[in-house]
């Protein structure tokens, strides 16, 4: 960790926030941070032509910030594989999680660093949410669910109790999962799909009830 990130955890939790990624997903993350009065110092993205987003400056490199500012970081990119790659490259930095003020989070749930929780999300008793997860608008995670790192639950996804979702999986808008189902790593669940049985790694699933229609090619970095 460089000299500008040797501050205490308490100080960094209250530090200014920088977003890594300046696309459409970043706009929603900005709204989440603003709802809890977090101060945003800007965004980092070397793949956009704009110099600002909603008045916040866009920097081309993280090096532009390191020498002058104490800050915490959120990766504001929706693609799970890209988010994982960036997280693994940004070693020594302090990630925070962020939850919109309207989200309902049980006192007994656990949410790890880098995770973003959008408006009107519910996370119920003893649920465990991993690192750099996206819980999108109106999604519902019931008691004792386990959501591994780099998962994205799209808007209006509903997980019943004791559901397990493996690393990197993307569950599409409005999908629902019955209790105690295990969904594997890096799977893709289509919008509106109803999951009533366990799903293996890398499966692509659609329909009601959900059926496997293909498998994605495993990424050697996963």
N, C-alpha and C positions, 0 to 999 in steps of 0.2 A: 504494500500500500504506500503511495507516495506521500510526501510531507503534508499535502493539503487535505489528506483524508485520514489523518491520525487522530481526529477529534473523537470525543466520546460518542457512544451510540445516541445518547439523549440529544446532544447538540446536533448531530446529523439528521435525526428525525425532524428537527425543527428548521433545518437548513432550506435554502432555496432549492428548487427542483428543476432539473433539465430533462427534456424528453429526447429520446433517441429514436428518430423517425418523424417525418413531417408530412405524412399522407393523411388520408381521411380518418384513419383510426386515431391519429393524434388529436383531432378536433374533439373527439368524445373524451379522451383522456384529459384534455385541458378543462373541459366542463366538470369532470369528476374532481379534479384538483381545486378548481375555483369554488366548488360547493363547500369545501372545508377550509377555504381561505389560504391555501398553499400559495406561496409566491413562486411564479414560474419565471426563470431567467432566460429561457429560450429553448431552441430545439437544435438537434444535430442531424444533418442529412446531406450527403454528398451527391445525391441522385435527384435533386429537384433544382429547377431554375430560379425559383423565387428566393428572395433574400429575407422574407418574413412570412409569418402566418398569424393572422389576426393581430398584427402589431408586435408579435414576439419575434426576435431575430432568429434566423436560421444560420447556424455555423456549419462549416464544411468538415470540421474535424474536432474531435474531443480535445485535442491539444490546444485549441483556441481558448479553452476554459480553464485548464488545469493550473495555469500559472497564477491566476488571480482570484479565483472564486471558490469558496467552500460550497459544495452542492451535493445533493443526492440525485439519483437517477431512476427513470422509468423507461423501459423499452416500449415505445408506442407504435408497434408494428403488429399487424394482425396475423401474418403468416407464421405458423408455429415453427417450421424448420428454420426460417430466417431468425426468429426471435431466439431460438436456442443457440444458433451459431454466434449471434452477436453477444449473448450473455456469456458464452464460453470465451470469447475474445476480450471482453472487458473485465479482465481480472484486476483485483485490487480496488474496485470502486464500490460505493455504498448504494445499494438498491433499496428503495422503500416500496411498500404496497400502498394502494390508494383505494378508498371506498367512497362512493357517492353518499352524501348525507342522507339520502332516502333509502339506502340499503338497510336491510334488517339482518343483523349478524348476531347469532347466539353468543352469549358470554363464554360458552364452552367450546366454540369452534376454534380451529387453528388455521391461520392464513400466513403463508410464508412470503418471503421478500419478492418484490417485483410484480406481484399480482395486482390486477386492476379489477375493481368491482363496480359495475355500471349502475344506473338508477334502478330502483325498485327490485333489486336482487334480494332473495332470501337465502340465508345459509343457516341451517338449523343445528340442533344440538349435536355436539361431538363430531361434526363434519371436519375433515382435514383437507385443506387446499394447499397444493404445492407451490413451487416457485414459478414466477412469470406466467401465471395462468390468466386467462381472460374469462370473466363471468359477465356475459353481456346482458343487456337490458331485459329486465323481468324474468331472468332465469331463476330456477328454484332448485336448491340442493337440500335434500331432506336429511334427517338424522343419520349419523354414522357413515355418511358417504366418504369415500377417499378419492380425491382428484389429484393425480400425479402432475409433475412439472410439465409446463409448456402446452397444456390443454387449452382449447378454446370452446366454451359453451356459448352458442349463438343466442340471439334473443328468443325468449319464451321457451327455452329448453326446460324440461321438468324431469328431475331425477328423484325417484322414490327412495325410501330408506335403504341404507347399506349397499348402495351401488358403488362399484369400483370402476374408475376410468383411468386407463394406462397412459403413460407419457406420450405427449404430442398428438393425442387424438382430437379431432374436430367434430363436434356434434352440431348439425345444422339447425336452422331456425324451426322452432315448434316441435322438435323431436321429443319423445317421452320414453322413459325407461322404467320398467316395473322393478319392484324391490329385489335386492340381493343378486342382481345381474353383474357379471364381470365383463367389462369391455377392454379389449387388449390395447397394446401400444400402437400409436401411429395409424389408427383406423380413421375412416371417414364415414360418418353417419349422415345420410341425406336429410334435407328439410322435411319435417312432418313424419319421419319414420317412427315406428313404434317398436321398441326393442323388448322382446319377451324371453330371450335366451342369451346365453353367453356368446360373446363375439371374439374371434381370435385376432392376433396381431395383424396389422396391415390390411384388414378387410375393408371393402367398400360395400356399404349396406344401405338399401332403400326399401320403402314400402311399408304396408301395414297388413300383417306383421312384417318386420324387417327381414329381408333376405339378402344374402351375400351375392353380389353380382360380379365381383372381381376382387383382385388383390393388387394393392399398390406395390411397386418395386421398393424393397427396403433400401434406405440410404445408408451407406457404409459408415457414416458419421454418427448414426443414431444408435 
